[in-house]
Amino acid sequence: MDLAFTPEENAFRMEAREFFRTAMPDDMRRRVALGQKATRNDLVTWQRILDKKGWAVPAWPVEWGGTGWTPVQHYIYTEELLQAPALPPLPHINQVGVVIIARGTPEQKKRFLPKIRTMEWWFCQGFSEPGSGSDLASLKTRAERHGDHYIVNGQKLWTSQAHYADWMYALVRTDASASKHTGISYLLIDMKTPGISVRPVISLDGSHHLNEVFFDNVRVPVDNRMGEENRGWDYAKHTLSHERAIIARVGQSKARVKAAKALAARAGLQDDRKLREKLAAIEVELKALEITNMRVIDGMRHAGTAQDPKGSILKLKGTELQQQTLEVLLEIAGPEAIPRQTEFYTSKGGQALREEWTATIAPAFYIGRASSIYGGSNEIQHNIIAKRVLGL
């Protein structure tokens, strides 16, 4: 196993770093650096900048706008993007795209893929339901076939960006008599269809990106089904394996460690023994995670697949480290981590006594508690690792 980068890979890293440094509009870059929430316009604008570069959908085949990159280039791209920092493309773009590419008809590919790539059509993920999150296969939203349409009834929960979305890729139960894993189908649902209602869910950071979605006799053309009826669980596993492969976010955790050191120096805490020990422990574990990530990539070099159960290790440890880096930032920032306290940190002359970005730490810490739940809870990842990696 060779974990060293080749000269060509290092050259690609420099290209990616320079692109992320210069391609994002200045006002957008400032908001990203401050940790502010991206607007719909931000995400669409950035996606189209990436598309013009040819980097909008790196996981897709070249014929549909993909890059043809190696797994190592994918890793470098993601790491540099997160450390820039730049906006990561919405994960739903690749998640639904890879399923359409693998299972869609020629007509479905031609209809959907170009508009997904440029975000002319915005997709959201309709998987989780009340009582069906980690045990996703227990979902109850049903779709009954009537001629050339399905009639969909039920509810989805924690649906990110549903209030912006034009379409949803959803798992629905099409055979109630089958075992829970074999009676599920994968549908593409137009969010403008009568009978769909979206209700906001305000998350712990005070923002609105989550939603409940209700279906009341919603008519969905059978032509919008991916692949075979009752095979949706197999297609969902393809989606989820892709999600877990990118969820470790090594670059993001590296950037947070760097920010923690800078913040500690400003606060005069750079020589605090306990803080130094905590940061050192995080960096050791982060390096171990990075090496594990490279081992998975090395396996992908030879196997040519992202369907590796060791992706659960990346998800498990990656999200734990994301939470630890946010916790240490919160400890260093103290009251400065709390938003809407600008007047308390302003001198009589009106000069700010705090860095603006620190006010985003507490909200990020709150919502960061969910990172060990979404994409398959860490408890579930323990089970996958025990069964499929360790063979227990």
C-alpha positions as CSV (number, residue, x, y, z in Angstrom):
1,M,0.0,0.0,0.0
2,D,1.4,3.4,-1.0
3,L,0.0,6.3,0.9
4,A,2.2,8.9,-0.7
5,F,0.9,11.4,-3.2
6,T,2.4,11.3,-6.7
7,P,3.8,14.5,-8.3
8,E,0.8,14.6,-10.5
9,E,-1.6,14.4,-7.5
10,N,0.4,17.1,-5.7
11,A,0.1,19.3,-8.8
12,F,-3.6,18.7,-8.9
13,R,-3.8,19.8,-5.2
14,M,-2.1,23.1,-6.1
15,E,-4.6,23.6,-9.0
16,A,-7.6,22.9,-6.7
17,R,-6.2,25.2,-4.0
18,E,-5.7,28.1,-6.4
19,F,-9.1,27.6,-7.9
20,F,-10.9,27.6,-4.6
21,R,-8.9,30.7,-3.5
22,T,-9.9,32.8,-6.6
23,A,-13.1,31.5,-8.1
24,M,-15.6,32.2,-5.4
25,P,-17.1,35.8,-5.4
26,D,-15.6,37.9,-2.5
27,D,-18.9,38.5,-0.7
28,M,-19.8,34.8,-0.8
29,R,-16.2,33.9,0.4
30,R,-16.6,36.3,3.3
31,R,-19.9,34.7,4.4
32,V,-18.4,31.2,4.2
33,A,-15.4,32.2,6.2
34,L,-17.6,33.7,8.9
35,G,-19.6,30.4,9.0
36,Q,-22.8,32.0,7.9
37,K,-25.6,30.0,6.3
38,A,-25.5,29.9,2.5
39,T,-28.5,31.2,0.7
40,R,-30.2,29.4,-2.2
41,N,-28.7,31.9,-4.6
42,D,-25.2,31.3,-3.1
43,L,-25.5,27.5,-3.7
44,V,-26.8,27.8,-7.2
45,T,-24.2,30.5,-8.2
46,W,-21.4,28.4,-6.8
47,Q,-22.6,25.2,-8.4
48,R,-22.6,26.9,-11.8
49,I,-19.1,28.3,-11.3
50,L,-18.0,24.7,-10.6
51,D,-19.9,23.5,-13.6
52,K,-18.1,26.0,-15.8
53,K,-14.8,24.6,-14.5
54,G,-16.0,21.1,-15.2
55,W,-16.0,20.2,-11.5
56,A,-19.7,20.3,-10.6
57,V,-20.3,16.6,-10.5
58,P,-17.0,14.8,-10.0
59,A,-18.5,11.5,-9.1
60,W,-20.5,11.3,-12.4
61,P,-19.3,9.7,-15.6
62,V,-17.6,12.0,-18.1
63,E,-20.4,11.7,-20.6
64,W,-22.8,13.4,-18.1
65,G,-20.4,16.1,-17.0
66,G,-18.2,14.2,-14.6
67,T,-14.4,14.6,-14.3
68,G,-13.0,11.2,-14.8
69,W,-10.9,11.7,-11.6
70,T,-9.3,8.9,-9.6
71,P,-10.4,8.3,-6.0
72,V,-7.3,10.2,-4.9
73,Q,-8.2,13.3,-6.9
74,H,-11.7,13.1,-5.4
75,Y,-10.2,13.1,-1.9
76,I,-7.8,16.0,-2.7
77,Y,-10.7,18.0,-4.2
78,T,-12.9,17.6,-1.1
79,E,-10.1,18.3,1.3
80,E,-9.0,21.5,-0.4
81,L,-12.6,22.7,-0.8
82,L,-13.3,22.3,2.9
83,Q,-10.1,23.9,4.0
84,A,-10.4,26.9,1.6
85,P,-13.1,27.2,2.8
86,A,-15.5,27.0,-0.1
87,L,-19.1,25.9,-0.3
88,P,-19.4,22.1,-0.7
89,P,-22.0,21.2,-3.4
90,L,-25.2,19.9,-2.0
91,P,-24.7,16.1,-1.4
92,H,-28.1,15.4,-2.9
93,I,-26.7,16.3,-6.4
94,N,-24.4,13.4,-6.4
95,Q,-26.6,11.1,-4.4
96,V,-29.6,11.2,-6.7
97,G,-27.4,11.5,-9.8
98,V,-25.4,8.3,-9.3
99,V,-28.7,6.4,-8.9
100,I,-30.2,7.9,-12.0
101,I,-27.0,7.1,-13.9
102,A,-26.9,3.5,-12.6
103,R,-30.7,2.7,-12.8
104,G,-32.4,5.3,-14.9
105,T,-33.8,4.8,-18.4
106,P,-32.1,6.8,-21.2
107,E,-35.1,9.1,-21.2
108,Q,-34.8,9.7,-17.4
109,K,-31.0,10.4,-17.7
110,K,-31.6,12.9,-20.5
111,R,-34.4,14.6,-18.7
112,F,-32.9,14.9,-15.2
113,L,-29.1,14.8,-15.2
114,P,-28.3,18.1,-17.0
115,K,-30.8,20.1,-14.8
116,I,-29.5,18.4,-11.6
117,R,-25.9,19.2,-12.6
118,T,-26.6,23.0,-12.9
119,M,-29.2,23.0,-10.1
120,E,-31.9,24.2,-12.4
121,W,-33.8,21.5,-10.6
122,W,-33.1,21.3,-6.9
123,F,-33.6,17.9,-5.3
124,C,-34.2,17.0,-1.7
125,Q,-33.9,13.5,0.0
126,G,-37.2,11.9,1.2
127,F,-35.9,9.0,3.3
128,S,-36.4,9.5,7.0
129,E,-39.8,9.3,8.6
130,P,-41.1,9.6,12.2
131,G,-39.9,6.3,13.8
132,S,-37.9,5.4,10.7
133,G,-34.5,7.0,10.8
134,S,-31.7,4.7,11.7
135,D,-34.0,1.8,10.9
136,L,-34.9,3.3,7.6
137,A,-36.3,0.1,6.1
138,S,-39.2,0.3,8.5
139,L,-40.6,3.3,6.6
140,K,-44.4,3.5,6.2
141,T,-45.1,6.1,3.4
142,R,-47.0,4.0,0.9
143,A,-47.4,4.2,-2.8
144,E,-50.3,2.3,-4.4
145,R,-50.3,1.8,-8.1
146,H,-53.3,2.8,-10.1
147,G,-52.7,2.4,-13.8
148,D,-49.8,4.6,-14.9
149,H,-49.5,6.5,-11.6
150,Y,-48.7,5.8,-8.0
151,I,-50.9,7.4,-5.3
152,V,-48.5,8.4,-2.4
153,N,-49.6,8.9,1.2
154,G,-47.5,9.5,4.3
155,Q,-44.9,11.7,5.8
156,K,-41.2,12.4,5.6
157,L,-39.1,14.1,8.4
158,W,-35.8,15.9,8.7
159,T,-36.0,16.7,4.9
160,S,-33.1,19.1,4.3
161,Q,-33.9,22.0,1.9
162,A,-37.4,20.7,1.0
163,H,-38.7,24.3,1.1
164,Y,-36.3,25.1,-1.8
165,A,-36.6,21.9,-3.7
166,D,-38.2,21.4,-7.1
167,W,-38.0,17.6,-6.8
168,M,-37.6,14.9,-4.1
169,Y,-36.0,11.4,-4.5
170,A,-38.1,9.3,-2.1
171,L,-38.3,5.8,-0.7
172,V,-41.9,4.5,-0.5
173,R,-43.5,1.2,0.4
174,T,-45.1,-0.4,-2.7
175,D,-45.7,-3.9,-1.2
176,A,-46.9,-4.0,2.4
177,S,-46.9,-7.8,2.4
178,A,-43.2,-8.1,1.6
179,S,-40.3,-8.1,4.0
180,K,-39.4,-4.5,5.0
181,H,-36.3,-4.5,2.8
182,T,-37.9,-5.9,-0.3
183,G,-41.2,-3.9,-0.6
184,I,-39.7,-0.5,-1.2
185,S,-39.5,1.5,-4.4
186,Y,-37.5,4.6,-5.3
187,L,-39.5,7.5,-6.8
188,L,-38.7,10.9,-8.2
189,I,-41.5,13.3,-7.0
190,D,-42.2,16.7,-8.4
191,M,-42.6,19.0,-5.3
192,K,-45.3,21.1,-7.1
193,T,-47.6,18.1,-7.3
194,P,-51.0,18.8,-5.6
195,G,-51.2,17.1,-2.2
196,I,-47.7,17.9,-1.0
197,S,-47.3,20.2,1.9
198,V,-44.0,21.3,3.6
199,R,-43.7,22.4,7.3
200,P,-40.5,23.9,8.6
201,V,-38.5,22.3,11.4
202,I,-36.3,24.9,13.2
203,S,-33.0,23.2,14.2
204,L,-30.9,23.8,17.4
205,D,-28.8,26.4,15.7
206,G,-32.0,28.5,15.1
207,S,-31.9,28.0,11.3
208,H,-34.5,26.6,8.9
209,H,-33.0,24.0,6.6
210,L,-35.0,21.0,7.9
211,N,-38.7,20.2,7.2
212,E,-41.6,17.8,7.5
213,V,-43.2,16.8,4.2
214,F,-46.7,15.4,4.0
215,F,-48.2,13.5,1.1
216,D,-52.0,13.4,0.7
217,N,-53.1,11.3,-2.3
218,V,-50.1,12.6,-4.4
219,R,-50.1,11.3,-8.0
220,V,-46.6,10.3,-9.2
221,P,-46.2,8.9,-12.7
222,V,-44.8,5.3,-12.9
223,D,-42.3,6.7,-15.4
224,N,-40.7,8.5,-12.4
225,R,-39.7,5.3,-10.7
226,M,-36.0,4.4,-10.6
227,G,-35.4,0.8,-11.8
228,E,-37.6,-2.1,-10.8
229,E,-40.6,-1.9,-8.4
230,N,-39.7,-3.1,-4.9
231,R,-36.0,-2.8,-5.5
232,G,-35.6,0.7,-4.0
233,W,-33.7,-0.5,-0.9
234,D,-30.8,-1.7,-3.1
235,Y,-30.7,1.7,-4.9
236,A,-30.9,3.5,-1.5
237,K,-27.8,1.6,-0.3
238,H,-25.9,3.0,-3.3
239,T,-27.0,6.5,-2.2
240,L,-26.1,6.0,1.4
241,S,-22.7,4.5,0.7
242,H,-21.8,7.6,-1.3
243,E,-22.9,9.8,1.6
244,R,-20.8,7.9,4.1
245,A,-17.7,8.1,1.8
246,I,-17.7,11.9,2.0
247,I,-19.1,12.4,5.5
248,A,-15.7,12.2,7.4
249,R,-14.8,15.7,6.3
250,V,-11.1,15.5,7.3
251,G,-10.5,18.9,5.6
252,Q,-13.1,20.6,7.7
253,S,-11.7,19.2,11.0
254,K,-8.2,20.3,10.0
255,A,-9.5,23.8,9.3
256,R,-11.2,23.9,12.8
257,V,-8.0,22.8,14.5
258,K,-6.1,25.6,12.8
259,A,-8.8,28.1,13.8
260,A,-8.7,26.8,17.4
261,K,-5.0,27.4,17.6
262,A,-5.3,30.9,16.2
263,L,-8.2,31.7,18.6
264,A,-6.2,30.3,21.5
265,A,-3.2,32.5,20.6
266,R,-5.4,35.6,20.5
267,A,-6.9,34.8,23.9
268,G,-3.4,34.2,25.4
269,L,-4.1,30.4,25.9
270,Q,-1.5,29.0,23.6
271,D,0.6,27.8,26.5
272,D,-2.3,26.3,28.5
273,R,-1.3,22.7,29.2
274,K,-4.7,21.1,29.2
275,L,-5.7,22.9,26.0
276,R,-2.5,21.9,24.3
277,E,-3.0,18.2,25.3
278,K,-6.6,18.3,24.0
279,L,-5.6,19.7,20.7
280,A,-2.7,17.3,20.4
281,A,-5.0,14.3,21.0
282,I,-7.4,15.6,18.4
283,E,-4.6,16.0,15.8
284,V,-3.3,12.5,16.5
285,E,-6.8,11.0,15.9
286,L,-7.3,13.2,12.9
287,K,-4.0,11.9,11.4
288,A,-5.2,8.3,12.1
289,L,-8.5,9.1,10.4
290,E,-6.7,10.6,7.4
291,I,-4.5,7.5,7.0
292,T,-7.6,5.3,7.3
293,N,-9.2,7.4,4.6
294,M,-6.2,6.9,2.4
295,R,-6.3,3.1,3.0
296,V,-9.9,3.1,1.8
297,I,-8.9,5.1,-1.3
298,D,-6.1,2.7,-1.9
299,G,-8.6,-0.1,-1.9
300,M,-10.8,1.8,-4.3
301,R,-7.8,2.2,-6.7
302,H,-7.8,-1.5,-7.1
303,A,-11.5,-2.4,-6.6
304,G,-12.9,0.6,-8.5
305,T,-15.8,0.9,-6.1
306,A,-17.0,3.2,-3.3
307,Q,-19.2,0.4,-1.8
308,D,-16.7,-0.4,0.9
309,P,-18.0,-1.2,4.4
310,K,-14.9,0.5,5.9
311,G,-16.7,3.8,4.9
312,S,-18.6,3.3,8.1
313,I,-15.3,3.7,10.0
314,L,-14.8,7.1,8.3
315,K,-18.3,8.1,9.1
316,L,-18.1,7.0,12.7
317,K,-14.7,8.6,13.6
318,G,-15.1,11.5,11.2
319,T,-18.3,12.8,12.9
320,E,-16.8,12.2,16.4
321,L,-13.9,14.4,15.5
322,Q,-16.2,17.1,14.0
323,Q,-18.0,17.2,17.3
324,Q,-14.7,17.3,19.3
325,T,-13.3,20.2,17.2
326,L,-16.4,22.2,17.7
327,E,-16.3,21.5,21.4
328,V,-12.8,22.8,21.8
329,L,-13.6,25.9,19.7
330,L,-16.6,26.5,22.0
331,E,-14.3,26.2,25.1
332,I,-11.8,28.6,23.8
333,A,-14.3,31.2,22.6
334,G,-16.4,31.2,25.7
335,P,-19.1,33.9,25.6
336,E,-17.7,35.1,22.2
337,A,-19.3,31.9,20.7
338,I,-22.8,33.2,21.4
339,P,-24.5,35.0,18.5
340,R,-26.3,38.4,18.9
341,Q,-23.9,39.6,21.5
342,T,-22.2,42.3,19.4
343,E,-23.1,45.2,21.7
344,F,-21.5,43.5,24.6
345,Y,-18.2,43.1,22.7
346,T,-18.0,46.7,21.4
347,S,-15.8,49.4,22.9
348,K,-17.1,52.9,23.7
349,G,-15.5,54.0,20.5
350,G,-17.5,51.5,18.5
351,Q,-14.6,49.2,17.7
352,A,-15.4,45.4,17.8
353,L,-13.6,43.6,20.5
354,R,-14.4,40.2,19.1
355,E,-13.9,38.4,15.8
356,E,-17.2,38.2,13.9
357,W,-16.8,34.5,13.0
358,T,-16.7,33.3,16.6
359,A,-20.4,34.1,16.9
360,T,-21.1,31.1,14.6
361,I,-19.4,28.6,16.9
362,A,-22.2,27.9,19.4
363,P,-24.8,27.4,16.6
364,A,-22.4,25.1,14.8
365,F,-21.8,23.2,18.0
366,Y,-25.5,22.7,18.6
367,I,-26.3,21.5,15.1
368,G,-23.1,19.5,15.1
369,R,-24.5,17.1,17.6
370,A,-26.7,15.7,14.8
371,S,-23.7,14.7,12.7
372,S,-23.4,11.4,14.5
373,I,-27.1,10.7,13.6
374,Y,-27.6,11.6,10.0
375,G,-26.2,9.4,7.2
376,G,-26.9,6.4,9.4
377,S,-26.4,6.8,13.2
378,N,-23.1,5.9,14.7
379,E,-24.7,3.1,16.6
380,I,-25.7,1.6,13.3
381,Q,-22.1,2.1,12.0
382,H,-20.8,0.1,15.0
383,N,-23.0,-2.8,13.8
384,I,-21.9,-2.6,10.2
385,I,-18.2,-2.5,11.3
386,A,-18.7,-5.5,13.6
387,K,-20.5,-7.6,10.9
388,R,-18.9,-6.5,7.6
389,V,-15.4,-5.4,8.6
390,L,-14.6,-7.5,11.6
391,G,-16.8,-10.5,10.6
392,L,-18.2,-10.9,14.1
